[in-house]
Amino acid sequence: MFELVHGFLADLIREGQAAGELAPGDADLLAELGIRLGTSFVLMPGSRLARGDSEAARAAVRAILSPLTLSR
């Protein structure tokens, strides 16, 4: 199951990168990170993230993940 979802997500990431909608990066590694983060919400549903407010949740995730994706 992991490989199926990983392949699907990695392909979506590559499409977004090719369209200029996503920053460049290793699509396979980004897909794995996305799956692992998503799985954590299933296994531990309690969160301080505003999951009912899409914009607030996006802002929080960007604030957390942006430093990890910036090239140095």
N, C-alpha and C positions, 0 to 999 in steps of 0.2 A: 504494500500500500504506500509506504514511504516513497519508493522509487517512482511510482505512478504520479503522485502529487508533486514530487520534486521535479520531474521532467516537465509537467504541465506548467508549474510556476516558473521554472527557469526559462521556458520558451516565452512566457508572457513578459518576463523581465527583459529578455533579448529583444523582443518586439518593441517594448517601451524605450529601450536604449537606442535602437535603430531609428525610431521616430523622433528621438531627441526629447522624449518625455521623462526619461530616467537618466540619472548620472551613470557614467561608465563604471564598470566594475565586473568582478567575476560573477556572472549570473548563477552559476552552480552554487557558489558559496552564499550568495544573497538569498537564493531559494531555500537553502538549508536553514539559514538564520531565520527566515520568515516562518518556516514550518515549525521550528523549535519554539519560537515566540508564540505562535498561534496555539501550539499544543499546551503551552503553559497556561493559557487562558481556559482551556478545557479542563485541565487537571486541577487548577487552582482558580476557580471563578471569581473569588473575592478580589477586588482591586481598588486602588485609589484613583485609577484613571477614570475619567468621566465617560464611561462607555455609552451612556444614553445621549450624550452630546457629541455628535460626530466631529464637529469642528474643534472642540476642546480636546478630544482624544487625539486627533491628528496633530494638533499643536504640541501636545505632551510627547507624543511619539517622535515627532521631528526634533524636539529639544533634547530628547534622550539619545536618539540615533545619529543625528547630524554630526556630532563630533567624531563618531566612528567612521563616517563615510567621506570626510574631507581629506583630500590629498595633502600631504605635508611637503 
